[in-house]
Structure formats: C-alpha cells, structure tokens
Amino acid sequence: MATASRSGSALAILLLASACRPSCEEVCDKLLACEEVESPRVSHAECEDSCTREEALYETWDDTHLLDALYDEMACVMDSPCADVAAGACYDEALFVY
C-alpha cells in the first residue's frame, strides 16, 4: 500500500512540474516575437516542430540531464527580456552538440 501511495505522489509531483514549465508553443511565440533575436527566420511551425522533436529525442534516450537542460533553457527564454535572450543568456551549448 505504501508503494502505491508513493508512486501516486511521485506521479502527482511529475504532473504538477510539467504543468509549470513552458510549452514549445509558448517558447516559440516568445522567440519569434523578439525582434532582437538574430537568427535565420523560421516559421512558428518549424520552431515548434524542432522543439518537440528535441524533447521527444531526449525522452526516448531517457536522458534526464539533457531534458532538464532543455526545460531550463525554455524557462530562461520565457523569464528573460528579449535583449538578454539575443545576447545568449539562455544558450546551453550542451543542447546543440548533436
């Protein structure tokens, strides 16, 4: 019984944590709205597709380190002014080695 209770608590914490992090759609909305971010112009659909593919890849690999780094980067983009994002404040080179 205690195991079921603990696994239920862990599931509730996981669901709560995932509800608090920004979605790929939200991050792409922010990035595309930032005029200071200089990058090849991509469509919203391309941005969101790239983000969700990266998330799915790390989930498939069961790589919690890269998944956490991705979520940290997404949160940073949402919490930072566009000028800081453009200056590389949220960039994590570990996410772009593949």
N, CA, C and O atoms as CSV, one atom per row, in Angstrom:
chain,resi,resn,atom,element,x,y,z
A,1,MET,N,N,0.823,-1.189,0.000
A,1,MET,CA,C,0.000,0.000,0.000
A,1,MET,C,C,0.860,1.243,0.000
A,1,MET,O,O,0.546,2.216,-0.686
A,2,ALA,N,N,1.963,1.226,0.775
A,2,ALA,CA,C,2.841,2.388,0.847
A,2,ALA,C,C,3.481,2.668,-0.507
A,2,ALA,O,O,3.673,3.826,-0.877
A,3,THR,N,N,3.815,1.602,-1.253
A,3,THR,CA,C,4.416,1.791,-2.578
A,3,THR,C,C,3.437,2.464,-3.519
A,3,THR,O,O,3.827,3.363,-4.265
A,4,ALA,N,N,2.203,2.064,-3.506
A,4,ALA,CA,C,1.195,2.681,-4.362
A,4,ALA,C,C,1.007,4.149,-4.003
A,4,ALA,O,O,0.832,4.996,-4.879
A,5,SER,N,N,1.043,4.441,-2.707
A,5,SER,CA,C,0.900,5.819,-2.257
A,5,SER,C,C,2.075,6.672,-2.716
A,5,SER,O,O,1.891,7.801,-3.170
A,6,ARG,N,N,3.296,6.121,-2.595
A,6,ARG,CA,C,4.487,6.856,-3.026
A,6,ARG,C,C,4.494,7.055,-4.528
A,6,ARG,O,O,4.846,8.137,-4.997
A,7,SER,N,N,4.116,6.038,-5.301
A,7,SER,CA,C,4.113,6.187,-6.751
A,7,SER,C,C,3.024,7.167,-7.178
A,7,SER,O,O,3.195,7.901,-8.151
A,8,GLY,N,N,1.918,7.180,-6.460
A,8,GLY,CA,C,0.868,8.150,-6.757
A,8,GLY,C,C,1.332,9.566,-6.458
A,8,GLY,O,O,1.023,10.496,-7.202
A,9,SER,N,N,2.075,9.730,-5.365
A,9,SER,CA,C,2.626,11.041,-5.016
A,9,SER,C,C,3.653,11.482,-6.040
A,9,SER,O,O,3.681,12.650,-6.429
A,10,ALA,N,N,4.499,10.561,-6.481
A,10,ALA,CA,C,5.513,10.887,-7.488
A,10,ALA,C,C,4.855,11.299,-8.796
A,10,ALA,O,O,5.311,12.236,-9.450
A,11,LEU,N,N,3.802,10.617,-9.177
A,11,LEU,CA,C,3.080,10.963,-10.397
A,11,LEU,C,C,2.450,12.342,-10.278
A,11,LEU,O,O,2.485,13.126,-11.226
A,12,ALA,N,N,1.877,12.640,-9.129
A,12,ALA,CA,C,1.270,13.957,-8.919
A,12,ALA,C,C,2.319,15.061,-9.002
A,12,ALA,O,O,2.058,16.119,-9.574
A,13,ILE,N,N,3.501,14.826,-8.437
A,13,ILE,CA,C,4.581,15.813,-8.497
A,13,ILE,C,C,5.051,15.992,-9.936
A,13,ILE,O,O,5.283,17.119,-10.374
A,14,LEU,N,N,5.192,14.903,-10.671
A,14,LEU,CA,C,5.607,14.975,-12.070
A,14,LEU,C,C,4.597,15.752,-12.901
A,14,LEU,O,O,4.982,16.592,-13.714
A,15,LEU,N,N,3.326,15.487,-12.711
A,15,LEU,CA,C,2.292,16.197,-13.457
A,15,LEU,C,C,2.272,17.677,-13.095
A,15,LEU,O,O,2.089,18.527,-13.966
A,16,LEU,N,N,2.456,17.987,-11.833
A,16,LEU,CA,C,2.485,19.372,-11.386
A,16,LEU,C,C,3.681,20.103,-11.978
A,16,LEU,O,O,3.552,21.241,-12.430
A,17,ALA,N,N,4.839,19.460,-11.979
A,17,ALA,CA,C,6.053,20.080,-12.524
A,17,ALA,C,C,5.914,20.325,-14.017
A,17,ALA,O,O,6.334,21.373,-14.508
A,18,SER,N,N,5.336,19.382,-14.750
A,18,SER,CA,C,5.206,19.556,-16.193
A,18,SER,C,C,4.177,20.630,-16.523
A,18,SER,O,O,4.264,21.258,-17.578
A,19,ALA,N,N,3.216,20.850,-15.652
A,19,ALA,CA,C,2.220,21.890,-15.891
A,19,ALA,C,C,2.818,23.278,-15.706
A,19,ALA,O,O,2.301,24.251,-16.256
A,20,CYS,N,N,3.896,23.381,-14.941
A,20,CYS,CA,C,4.521,24.673,-14.646
A,20,CYS,C,C,5.528,25.106,-15.695
A,20,CYS,O,O,5.812,26.298,-15.813
A,21,ARG,N,N,6.068,24.183,-16.450
A,21,ARG,CA,C,7.087,24.576,-17.423
A,21,ARG,C,C,6.415,25.043,-18.723
A,21,ARG,O,O,5.323,24.595,-19.073
A,22,PRO,N,N,7.091,25.946,-19.419
A,22,PRO,CA,C,6.505,26.461,-20.654
A,22,PRO,C,C,6.478,25.391,-21.744
A,22,PRO,O,O,7.312,24.486,-21.770
A,23,SER,N,N,5.526,25.513,-22.621
A,23,SER,CA,C,5.424,24.585,-23.744
A,23,SER,C,C,6.298,25.076,-24.892
A,23,SER,O,O,6.729,26.229,-24.905
A,24,CYS,N,N,6.553,24.202,-25.845
A,24,CYS,CA,C,7.302,24.592,-27.040
A,24,CYS,C,C,6.562,25.713,-27.779
A,24,CYS,O,O,7.192,26.622,-28.319
A,25,GLU,N,N,5.244,25.649,-27.801
A,25,GLU,CA,C,4.455,26.675,-28.465
A,25,GLU,C,C,4.691,28.046,-27.820
A,25,GLU,O,O,4.871,29.044,-28.518
A,26,GLU,N,N,4.688,28.086,-26.490
A,26,GLU,CA,C,4.898,29.348,-25.773
A,26,GLU,C,C,6.306,29.902,-26.012
A,26,GLU,O,O,6.483,31.103,-26.219
A,27,VAL,N,N,7.299,29.015,-25.982
A,27,VAL,CA,C,8.680,29.442,-26.198
A,27,VAL,C,C,8.848,29.981,-27.621
A,27,VAL,O,O,9.505,31.002,-27.825
A,28,CYS,N,N,8.265,29.309,-28.588
A,28,CYS,CA,C,8.364,29.767,-29.975
A,28,CYS,C,C,7.636,31.093,-30.169
A,28,CYS,O,O,8.110,31.956,-30.907
A,29,ASP,N,N,6.496,31.261,-29.518
A,29,ASP,CA,C,5.798,32.551,-29.564
A,29,ASP,C,C,6.726,33.660,-29.094
A,29,ASP,O,O,6.833,34.705,-29.736
A,30,LYS,N,N,7.399,33.428,-27.969
A,30,LYS,CA,C,8.294,34.436,-27.396
A,30,LYS,C,C,9.477,34.691,-28.321
A,30,LYS,O,O,9.792,35.844,-28.615
A,31,LEU,N,N,10.137,33.630,-28.784
A,31,LEU,CA,C,11.306,33.795,-29.638
A,31,LEU,C,C,10.981,34.537,-30.921
A,31,LEU,O,O,11.743,35.405,-31.347
A,32,LEU,N,N,9.870,34.208,-31.533
A,32,LEU,CA,C,9.509,34.854,-32.799
A,32,LEU,C,C,9.032,36.286,-32.588
A,32,LEU,O,O,9.069,37.095,-33.515
A,33,ALA,N,N,8.587,36.600,-31.388
A,33,ALA,CA,C,8.169,37.970,-31.081
A,33,ALA,C,C,9.358,38.861,-30.739
A,33,ALA,O,O,9.250,40.086,-30.808
A,34,CYS,N,N,10.488,38.265,-30.373
A,34,CYS,CA,C,11.686,39.029,-30.005
A,34,CYS,C,C,12.382,39.526,-31.269
A,34,CYS,O,O,12.985,38.742,-32.002
A,35,GLU,N,N,12.297,40.795,-31.511
A,35,GLU,CA,C,12.940,41.360,-32.689
A,35,GLU,C,C,14.458,41.379,-32.560
A,35,GLU,O,O,15.163,41.407,-33.568
A,36,GLU,N,N,14.972,41.366,-31.320
A,36,GLU,CA,C,16.408,41.422,-31.094
A,36,GLU,C,C,17.118,40.102,-31.421
A,36,GLU,O,O,18.326,40.086,-31.659
A,37,VAL,N,N,16.368,39.008,-31.430
A,37,VAL,CA,C,16.968,37.699,-31.669
A,37,VAL,C,C,17.283,37.570,-33.153
A,37,VAL,O,O,16.386,37.500,-33.993
A,38,GLU,N,N,18.588,37.541,-33.456
A,38,GLU,CA,C,19.015,37.433,-34.846
A,38,GLU,C,C,19.309,35.979,-35.165
A,38,GLU,O,O,20.264,35.395,-34.654
A,39,SER,N,N,18.484,35.412,-36.007
A,39,SER,CA,C,18.676,34.043,-36.454
A,39,SER,C,C,17.947,33.910,-37.777
A,39,SER,O,O,17.096,34.730,-38.119
A,40,PRO,N,N,18.292,32.875,-38.509
A,40,PRO,CA,C,17.530,32.682,-39.748
A,40,PRO,C,C,16.043,32.587,-39.402
A,40,PRO,O,O,15.659,31.837,-38.504
A,41,ARG,N,N,15.239,33.319,-40.087
A,41,ARG,CA,C,13.800,33.364,-39.787
A,41,ARG,C,C,13.173,32.009,-40.078
A,41,ARG,O,O,13.269,31.486,-41.188
A,42,VAL,N,N,12.540,31.462,-39.076
A,42,VAL,CA,C,11.822,30.207,-39.231
A,42,VAL,C,C,10.354,30.462,-38.927
A,42,VAL,O,O,10.001,31.418,-38.236
A,43,SER,N,N,9.530,29.611,-39.443
A,43,SER,CA,C,8.107,29.745,-39.150
A,43,SER,C,C,7.836,29.221,-37.743
A,43,SER,O,O,8.647,28.509,-37.151
A,44,HIS,N,N,6.687,29.592,-37.237
A,44,HIS,CA,C,6.294,29.097,-35.916
A,44,HIS,C,C,6.215,27.578,-35.930
A,44,HIS,O,O,6.635,26.924,-34.976
A,45,ALA,N,N,5.684,27.018,-37.001
A,45,ALA,CA,C,5.547,25.562,-37.099
A,45,ALA,C,C,6.921,24.882,-37.078
A,45,ALA,O,O,7.083,23.845,-36.435
A,46,GLU,N,N,7.911,25.453,-37.774
A,46,GLU,CA,C,9.260,24.880,-37.781
A,46,GLU,C,C,9.887,24.955,-36.395
A,46,GLU,O,O,10.522,24.002,-35.943
A,47,CYS,N,N,9.710,26.074,-35.729
A,47,CYS,CA,C,10.247,26.250,-34.381
A,47,CYS,C,C,9.639,25.226,-33.429
A,47,CYS,O,O,10.354,24.540,-32.699
A,48,GLU,N,N,8.335,25.132,-33.446
A,48,GLU,CA,C,7.654,24.211,-32.534
A,48,GLU,C,C,8.006,22.758,-32.847
A,48,GLU,O,O,8.196,21.953,-31.935
A,49,ASP,N,N,8.093,22.423,-34.133
A,49,ASP,CA,C,8.454,21.061,-34.528
A,49,ASP,C,C,9.855,20.712,-34.040
A,49,ASP,O,O,10.078,19.617,-33.523
A,50,SER,N,N,10.788,21.624,-34.201
A,50,SER,CA,C,12.159,21.393,-33.754
A,50,SER,C,C,12.207,21.190,-32.243
A,50,SER,O,O,12.884,20.286,-31.753
A,51,CYS,N,N,11.498,22.020,-31.520
A,51,CYS,CA,C,11.463,21.932,-30.058
A,51,CYS,C,C,10.857,20.604,-29.593
A,51,CYS,O,O,11.422,19.934,-28.729
A,52,THR,N,N,9.724,20.229,-30.156
A,52,THR,CA,C,9.068,18.987,-29.720
A,52,THR,C,C,9.879,17.757,-30.122
A,52,THR,O,O,9.879,16.756,-29.405
A,53,ARG,N,N,10.569,17.822,-31.263
A,53,ARG,CA,C,11.429,16.697,-31.664
A,53,ARG,C,C,12.599,16.538,-30.698
A,53,ARG,O,O,12.958,15.422,-30.324
A,54,GLU,N,N,13.192,17.665,-30.298
A,54,GLU,CA,C,14.301,17.612,-29.361
A,54,GLU,C,C,13.839,17.032,-28.025
A,54,GLU,O,O,14.515,16.185,-27.441
A,55,GLU,N,N,12.692,17.492,-27.550
A,55,GLU,CA,C,12.139,16.975,-26.303
A,55,GLU,C,C,11.875,15.470,-26.409
A,55,GLU,O,O,12.214,14.715,-25.497
A,56,ALA,N,N,11.280,15.041,-27.503
A,56,ALA,CA,C,10.976,13.623,-27.696
A,56,ALA,C,C,12.250,12.785,-27.783
A,56,ALA,O,O,12.298,11.666,-27.271
A,57,LEU,N,N,13.280,13.326,-28.429
A,57,LEU,CA,C,14.544,12.604,-28.543
A,57,LEU,C,C,15.147,12.356,-27.169
A,57,LEU,O,O,15.567,11.237,-26.873
A,58,TYR,N,N,15.196,13.378,-26.331
A,58,TYR,CA,C,15.768,13.226,-25.005
A,58,TYR,C,C,14.925,12.287,-24.145
A,58,TYR,O,O,15.458,11.551,-23.315
A,59,GLU,N,N,13.606,12.317,-24.347
A,59,GLU,CA,C,12.740,11.378,-23.621
A,59,GLU,C,C,13.000,9.948,-24.084
A,59,GLU,O,O,13.038,9.030,-23.264
A,60,THR,N,N,13.180,9.750,-25.389
A,60,THR,CA,C,13.470,8.429,-25.934
A,60,THR,C,C,14.786,7.895,-25.388
A,60,THR,O,O,14.897,6.718,-25.047
A,61,TRP,N,N,15.777,8.770,-25.310
A,61,TRP,CA,C,17.079,8.387,-24.771
A,61,TRP,C,C,17.020,8.205,-23.263
A,61,TRP,O,O,17.955,7.669,-22.667
A,62,ASP,N,N,15.943,8.640,-22.645
A,62,ASP,CA,C,15.811,8.632,-21.184
A,62,ASP,C,C,16.960,9.421,-20.552
A,62,ASP,O,O,17.521,9.029,-19.528
A,63,ASP,N,N,17.294,10.554,-21.201
A,63,ASP,CA,C,18.395,11.403,-20.747
A,63,ASP,C,C,17.833,12.563,-19.935
A,63,ASP,O,O,17.505,13.619,-20.476
A,64,THR,N,N,17.729,12.348,-18.638
A,64,THR,CA,C,17.135,13.367,-17.784
A,64,THR,C,C,18.009,14.622,-17.699
A,64,THR,O,O,17.492,15.721,-17.497
A,65,HIS,N,N,19.324,14.465,-17.849
A,65,HIS,CA,C,20.220,15.627,-17.814
A,65,HIS,C,C,19.912,16.569,-18.988
A,65,HIS,O,O,19.738,17.771,-18.788
A,66,LEU,N,N,19.845,16.032,-20.190
A,66,LEU,CA,C,19.549,16.871,-21.357
A,66,LEU,C,C,18.119,17.392,-21.319
A,66,LEU,O,O,17.863,18.527,-21.721
A,67,LEU,N,N,17.197,16.585,-20.848
A,67,LEU,CA,C,15.803,17.023,-20.754
A,67,LEU,C,C,15.671,18.163,-19.750
A,67,LEU,O,O,14.978,19.145,-20.016
A,68,ASP,N,N,16.326,18.043,-18.609
A,68,ASP,CA,C,16.308,19.123,-17.621
A,68,ASP,C,C,16.954,20.385,-18.181
A,68,ASP,O,O,16.462,21.491,-17.958
A,69,ALA,N,N,18.061,20.217,-18.912
A,69,ALA,CA,C,18.735,21.375,-19.520
A,69,ALA,C,C,17.823,22.050,-20.543
A,69,ALA,O,O,17.781,23.278,-20.621
A,70,LEU,N,N,17.099,21.260,-21.319
A,70,LEU,CA,C,16.159,21.821,-22.291
A,70,LEU,C,C,15.068,22.603,-21.577
A,70,LEU,O,O,14.743,23.718,-21.985
A,71,TYR,N,N,14.502,22.040,-20.524
A,71,TYR,CA,C,13.434,22.724,-19.793
A,71,TYR,C,C,13.952,23.985,-19.099
A,71,TYR,O,O,13.242,24.987,-19.010
A,72,ASP,N,N,15.197,23.929,-18.608
A,72,ASP,CA,C,15.801,25.124,-18.004
A,72,ASP,C,C,15.965,26.221,-19.054
A,72,ASP,O,O,15.692,27.392,-18.790
A,73,GLU,N,N,16.410,25.831,-20.239
A,73,GLU,CA,C,16.583,26.801,-21.321
A,73,GLU,C,C,15.239,27.405,-21.726
A,73,GLU,O,O,15.141,28.612,-21.948
A,74,MET,N,N,14.224,26.585,-21.820
A,74,MET,CA,C,12.888,27.075,-22.184
A,74,MET,C,C,12.368,28.055,-21.134
A,74,MET,O,O,11.800,29.091,-21.478
A,75,ALA,N,N,12.560,27.730,-19.861
A,75,ALA,CA,C,12.119,28.618,-18.785
A,75,ALA,C,C,12.901,29.927,-18.819
A,75,ALA,O,O,12.337,30.998,-18.596
A,76,CYS,N,N,14.189,29.840,-19.096
A,76,CYS,CA,C,15.026,31.035,-19.179
A,76,CYS,C,C,14.529,31.958,-20.288
A,76,CYS,O,O,14.435,33.169,-20.091
A,77,VAL,N,N,14.214,31.398,-21.440
A,77,VAL,CA,C,13.705,32.206,-22.560
A,77,VAL,C,C,12.435,32.931,-22.141
A,77,VAL,O,O,12.265,34.115,-22.432
A,78,MET,N,N,11.558,32.231,-21.466
A,78,MET,CA,C,10.287,32.831,-21.065
A,78,MET,C,C,10.473,33.902,-19.991
A,78,MET,O,O,9.727,34.881,-19.958
A,79,ASP,N,N,11.457,33.725,-19.116
A,79,ASP,CA,C,11.655,34.636,-17.987
A,79,ASP,C,C,12.575,35.811,-18.295
A,79,ASP,O,O,12.655,36.751,-17.504
A,80,SER,N,N,13.269,35.776,-19.429
A,80,SER,CA,C,14.277,36.788,-19.735
A,80,SER,C,C,13.765,37.799,-20.765
A,80,SER,O,O,12.946,37.470,-21.623
A,81,PRO,N,N,14.262,39.029,-20.663
A,81,PRO,CA,C,13.937,40.010,-21.697
A,81,PRO,C,C,14.557,39.582,-23.036
A,81,PRO,O,O,15.576,38.892,-23.063
A,82,CYS,N,N,13.944,39.992,-24.118
A,82,CYS,CA,C,14.426,39.613,-25.452
A,82,CYS,C,C,15.892,39.964,-25.653
A,82,CYS,O,O,16.638,39.184,-26.245
A,83,ALA,N,N,16.315,41.128,-25.168
A,83,ALA,CA,C,17.710,41.541,-25.338
A,83,ALA,C,C,18.667,40.552,-24.678
A,83,ALA,O,O,19.732,40.271,-25.227
A,84,ASP,N,N,18.309,40.022,-23.517
A,84,ASP,CA,C,19.146,39.032,-22.835
A,84,ASP,C,C,19.176,37.720,-23.609
A,84,ASP,O,O,20.223,37.082,-23.719
A,85,VAL,N,N,18.031,37.323,-24.141
A,85,VAL,CA,C,17.966,36.098,-24.941
A,85,VAL,C,C,18.855,36.265,-26.174
A,85,VAL,O,O,19.619,35.363,-26.519
A,86,ALA,N,N,18.754,37.415,-26.833
A,86,ALA,CA,C,19.561,37.693,-28.028
A,86,ALA,C,C,21.048,37.691,-27.702
A,86,ALA,O,O,21.866,37.317,-28.543
A,87,ALA,N,N,21.407,38.107,-26.488
A,87,ALA,CA,C,22.809,38.137,-26.070
A,87,ALA,C,C,23.323,36.755,-25.670
A,87,ALA,O,O,24.509,36.597,-25.378
A,88,GLY,N,N,22.444,35.759,-25.654
A,88,GLY,CA,C,22.859,34.392,-25.351
A,88,GLY,C,C,22.702,33.972,-23.907
A,88,GLY,O,O,23.269,32.961,-23.491
A,89,ALA,N,N,21.942,34.730,-23.137
A,89,ALA,CA,C,21.784,34.428,-21.712
A,89,ALA,C,C,21.235,33.026,-21.457
A,89,ALA,O,O,21.552,32.426,-20.430
A,90,CYS,N,N,20.437,32.502,-22.345
A,90,CYS,CA,C,19.792,31.207,-22.118
A,90,CYS,C,C,20.448,30.070,-22.896
A,90,CYS,O,O,20.063,28.911,-22.745
A,91,TYR,N,N,21.418,30.391,-23.712
A,91,TYR,CA,C,22.043,29.396,-24.581
A,91,TYR,C,C,22.814,28.361,-23.766
A,91,TYR,O,O,23.610,28.721,-22.899
A,92,ASP,N,N,22.585,27.099,-24.035
A,92,ASP,CA,C,23.293,25.999,-23.384
A,92,ASP,C,C,23.927,25.154,-24.474
A,92,ASP,O,O,23.238,24.407,-25.169
A,93,GLU,N,N,25.247,25.271,-24.626
A,93,GLU,CA,C,25.935,24.569,-25.714
A,93,GLU,C,C,25.783,23.053,-25.627
A,93,GLU,O,O,25.915,22.369,-26.642
A,94,ALA,N,N,25.513,22.519,-24.452
A,94,ALA,CA,C,25.344,21.067,-24.305
A,94,ALA,C,C,24.148,20.559,-25.095
A,94,ALA,O,O,24.098,19.383,-25.457
A,95,LEU,N,N,23.183,21.434,-25.364
A,95,LEU,CA,C,21.984,21.021,-26.095
A,95,LEU,C,C,22.190,20.999,-27.601
A,95,LEU,O,O,21.350,20.471,-28.329
A,96,PHE,N,N,23.289,21.560,-28.077
A,96,PHE,CA,C,23.460,21.717,-29.523
A,96,PHE,C,C,24.694,21.025,-30.065
A,96,PHE,O,O,25.320,21.516,-31.004
A,97,VAL,N,N,25.050,19.896,-29.487
A,97,VAL,CA,C,26.206,19.153,-29.943
A,97,VAL,C,C,25.825,18.020,-30.888
A,97,VAL,O,O,26.700,17.340,-31.425
A,98,TYR,N,N,24.544,17.814,-31.092
A,98,TYR,CA,C,24.093,16.680,-31.900
A,98,TYR,C,C,23.772,17.085,-33.294
A,98,TYR,O,O,23.378,16.247,-34.105
